[in-house]
Amino acid sequence: MNKLLPRLLIFFIGIPLVIGIVCLKTCNHLALHIVIVAAALLSTDELYAIFSKNMTLQPERFVLAASVLPPFAGLGCAVFNLPYEYINIALLASFLLILSFEVFTVRTFEESIQHVASTFFIVMYSGYLITFISRLTFHTHSIQFISTFLFMVFMCDSFAWLFGMLFGKNNRGLVAASPNKSIAGFVGGYTGSILAGIAGKFIWPEVFTGPILKVIFLGIIIASSGIIGDLAESVLKRSAHCKDSGTLIPGRGGILDSIDSILFSSPVYFIAIKLMFARI
């Protein structure tokens, strides 16, 4: 119950605020791209702190710069109306910079593999995955696609928490990465995501075309990826003996604790939308 107030605040303040930002379509959603860059910076900072508990890393400022390069490229594409493929070029540039930095700044190389691998993982996880939301901004129905995606992830998380609290007392411990997660919670997560997908089709039938089974399937795969994304972040935190990724959001932890499901789900959603509903 101690998480009820933060969730209510997110529902009545956070979600309308985010959807409002999504609906600002000026310069291909410039406001949303700025939020994405900020989220990448903050989550990179938190992930860097987690990794630094178990290993030595390249300097934090360099890692932050390398990680923010892909979402910043997405912002540049929005401003200058360029193809979003430049985001992939920015990721390649980040990787080459990581290798080059190690070549020219290190004198002993016993930990170089660790340096390069950890930095590139942080770039991929905190900097690159979120750019699949950036790519959706270039579609005619960007507001509908992005709003539905965020609502699906939110409903998955909220229903999982609600079902777990009400019905999950005796069916927890299924996944070692997060022993408090319950079977009832997983059922709730799938239910919430599917309901959000059906709501999207009901509101925008011209966007989510075809039989209702398509959005039901979409709800299933987004719930699956969202749950795995949440559990994957738990694995990283447990490896570093951290309860939360940070303290930025009262009652929720860090920014990474709030967007872990979004990070994992966004490329899955992008691919699913591209295959089932639109050429993006």
JOBELSUL-V833975 format. One record per residue. N is the residue number from 0. RES is the residue in three letters. PHI is phi in radians with two decimals (999 if undefined). OMEGA is omega in whole degrees, -180 to 180 (999 if undefined). Layout:
n,res,phi,omega
N,RES,PHI,OMEGA
N,RES,PHI,OMEGA
This chain:
n,res,phi,omega
0,MET,999,-179
1,ASN,-1.20,177
2,LYS,-1.68,-176
3,LEU,-1.15,-178
4,LEU,-1.07,177
5,PRO,-1.01,-179
6,ARG,-1.23,177
7,LEU,-1.15,178
8,LEU,-1.11,177
9,ILE,-1.11,-177
10,PHE,-1.17,-173
11,PHE,-1.57,-179
12,ILE,-2.08,-174
13,GLY,-1.12,-177
14,ILE,-1.13,176
15,PRO,-1.04,179
16,LEU,-1.13,-180
17,VAL,-1.13,179
18,ILE,-1.10,176
19,GLY,-1.06,178
20,ILE,-1.14,178
21,VAL,-1.07,-177
22,CYS,-1.33,176
23,LEU,-1.40,-171
24,LYS,-1.65,-179
25,THR,-1.04,-180
26,CYS,0.92,179
27,ASN,0.94,177
28,HIS,1.16,-180
29,LEU,-0.97,-179
30,ALA,-1.05,179
31,LEU,-1.15,178
32,HIS,-1.09,178
33,ILE,-1.13,177
34,VAL,-1.08,180
35,ILE,-1.10,178
36,VAL,-1.07,179
37,ALA,-1.10,179
38,ALA,-1.11,178
39,ALA,-1.12,178
40,LEU,-1.08,-177
41,LEU,-1.16,-180
42,SER,-1.22,175
43,THR,-1.11,178
44,ASP,-1.03,180
45,GLU,-1.21,-180
46,LEU,-1.17,176
47,TYR,-1.05,179
48,ALA,-1.11,178
49,ILE,-1.14,-178
50,PHE,-1.13,-176
51,SER,-1.17,178
52,LYS,-1.27,-176
53,ASN,-2.04,-173
54,MET,-2.72,172
55,THR,-1.54,-174
56,LEU,-2.24,169
57,GLN,-1.15,-176
58,PRO,-0.96,-173
59,GLU,-1.08,-179
60,ARG,-1.08,178
61,PHE,-1.18,179
62,VAL,-1.10,177
63,LEU,-1.06,-180
64,ALA,-1.14,180
65,ALA,-1.14,-177
66,SER,-1.28,-176
67,VAL,-1.43,-177
68,LEU,-1.07,178
69,PRO,-1.08,178
70,PRO,-1.15,176
71,PHE,-1.18,175
72,ALA,-1.12,176
73,GLY,-1.07,176
74,LEU,-1.09,179
75,GLY,-1.10,178
76,CYS,-1.09,179
77,ALA,-1.15,-177
78,VAL,-1.16,-174
79,PHE,-1.77,176
80,ASN,0.98,179
81,LEU,-1.76,177
82,PRO,-1.08,-178
83,TYR,-1.24,176
84,GLU,-1.05,178
85,TYR,-1.11,176
86,ILE,-1.11,179
87,ASN,-1.17,176
88,ILE,-1.11,178
89,ALA,-1.13,177
90,LEU,-1.11,177
91,LEU,-1.06,178
92,ALA,-1.07,178
93,SER,-1.04,-179
94,PHE,-1.11,179
95,LEU,-1.13,177
96,LEU,-1.15,179
97,ILE,-1.06,178
98,LEU,-1.11,-179
99,SER,-1.10,179
100,PHE,-1.06,-180
101,GLU,-1.19,-179
102,VAL,-1.11,-169
103,PHE,-1.73,-177
104,THR,-2.06,-174
105,VAL,-1.86,180
106,ARG,-1.81,173
107,THR,-2.13,-164
108,PHE,-2.08,-179
109,GLU,-1.08,-176
110,GLU,-1.94,-176
111,SER,-1.14,178
112,ILE,-1.06,177
113,GLN,-1.09,179
114,HIS,-1.05,-175
115,VAL,-1.14,-177
116,ALA,-1.13,-178
117,SER,-1.17,-180
118,THR,-1.13,-179
119,PHE,-1.17,176
120,PHE,-1.09,180
121,ILE,-1.07,178
122,VAL,-1.06,-180
123,MET,-1.12,-172
124,TYR,-1.28,-174
125,SER,-1.56,-175
126,GLY,-1.78,-171
127,TYR,-1.69,-175
128,LEU,-0.99,-177
129,ILE,-1.20,-179
130,THR,-1.24,176
131,PHE,-1.26,168
132,ILE,-1.27,178
133,SER,-0.97,-177
134,ARG,-1.14,180
135,LEU,-1.16,-179
136,THR,-1.18,-177
137,PHE,-1.53,179
138,HIS,-1.62,180
139,THR,-0.98,-179
140,HIS,-1.74,-176
141,SER,-1.04,-179
142,ILE,-1.06,-178
143,GLN,-1.14,-178
144,PHE,-1.15,-177
145,ILE,-1.22,180
146,SER,-1.06,180
147,THR,-1.12,179
148,PHE,-1.05,-179
149,LEU,-1.11,179
150,PHE,-1.17,178
151,MET,-1.10,-180
152,VAL,-1.15,179
153,PHE,-1.10,-180
154,MET,-1.15,176
155,CYS,-1.06,-179
156,ASP,-1.12,-176
157,SER,-1.22,180
158,PHE,-1.21,176
159,ALA,-1.10,178
160,TRP,-1.12,-178
161,LEU,-1.14,179
162,PHE,-1.13,179
163,GLY,-1.12,180
164,MET,-1.18,-175
165,LEU,-1.46,-170
166,PHE,-2.20,-171
167,GLY,-1.75,-174
168,LYS,-1.04,-173
169,ASN,-1.85,-180
170,ASN,-2.36,178
171,ARG,-1.65,175
172,GLY,1.52,-178
173,LEU,-1.20,-177
174,VAL,-2.07,-177
175,ALA,-1.11,-178
176,ALA,-1.11,-180
177,SER,-2.62,-174
178,PRO,-1.05,-180
179,ASN,-1.36,177
180,LYS,-1.22,-176
181,SER,-2.12,176
182,ILE,-1.08,177
183,ALA,-1.05,178
184,GLY,-1.11,178
185,PHE,-1.12,177
186,VAL,-1.06,178
187,GLY,-1.09,179
188,GLY,-1.06,178
189,TYR,-1.13,179
190,THR,-1.07,-179
191,GLY,-1.10,-179
192,SER,-1.15,179
193,ILE,-1.13,179
194,LEU,-1.08,178
195,ALA,-1.13,177
196,GLY,-1.10,178
197,ILE,-1.12,178
198,ALA,-1.09,178
199,GLY,-1.06,179
200,LYS,-1.19,180
201,PHE,-1.15,-177
202,ILE,-1.36,-176
203,TRP,-2.21,-178
204,PRO,-1.11,179
205,GLU,-1.30,179
206,VAL,-1.69,179
207,PHE,-1.63,-173
208,THR,-1.38,176
209,GLY,1.60,-177
210,PRO,-1.18,-178
211,ILE,-1.13,178
212,LEU,-1.05,179
213,LYS,-1.14,180
214,VAL,-1.32,174
215,ILE,-1.14,177
216,PHE,-1.10,177
217,LEU,-1.05,178
218,GLY,-1.06,-180
219,ILE,-1.15,-177
220,ILE,-1.29,177
221,ILE,-1.27,175
222,ALA,-1.09,180
223,SER,-1.08,-179
224,SER,-1.21,178
225,GLY,-1.13,179
226,ILE,-1.13,179
227,ILE,-1.12,178
228,GLY,-1.05,177
229,ASP,-1.13,-180
230,LEU,-1.20,180
231,ALA,-1.10,177
232,GLU,-1.15,177
233,SER,-1.08,178
234,VAL,-1.06,-180
235,LEU,-1.09,-180
236,LYS,-1.16,180
237,ARG,-1.14,178
238,SER,-1.09,180
239,ALA,-1.73,180
240,HIS,1.04,178
241,CYS,-1.95,175
242,LYS,-1.42,179
243,ASP,-2.22,178
244,SER,-1.35,-180
245,GLY,-3.07,-178
246,THR,-2.26,-173
247,LEU,-1.12,-175
248,ILE,-1.95,-179
249,PRO,-0.98,179
250,GLY,1.41,-177
251,ARG,-2.13,-177
252,GLY,1.72,-179
253,GLY,-1.62,178
254,ILE,-1.10,-179
255,LEU,-1.14,177
256,ASP,-1.15,-178
257,SER,-1.63,-176
258,ILE,-2.01,-178
259,ASP,-1.02,179
260,SER,-1.19,178
261,ILE,-1.13,-179
262,LEU,-1.03,-177
263,PHE,-1.26,-174
264,SER,-1.44,-172
265,SER,-1.06,176
266,PRO,-1.18,177
267,VAL,-1.12,179
268,TYR,-1.12,180
269,PHE,-1.01,-180
270,ILE,-1.13,-179
271,ALA,-1.10,179
272,ILE,-1.09,-179
273,LYS,-1.11,-178
274,LEU,-1.40,-170
275,MET,-1.78,-170
276,PHE,-2.28,-171
277,ALA,-2.72,169
278,ARG,-1.56,-176
279,ILE,-1.97,999
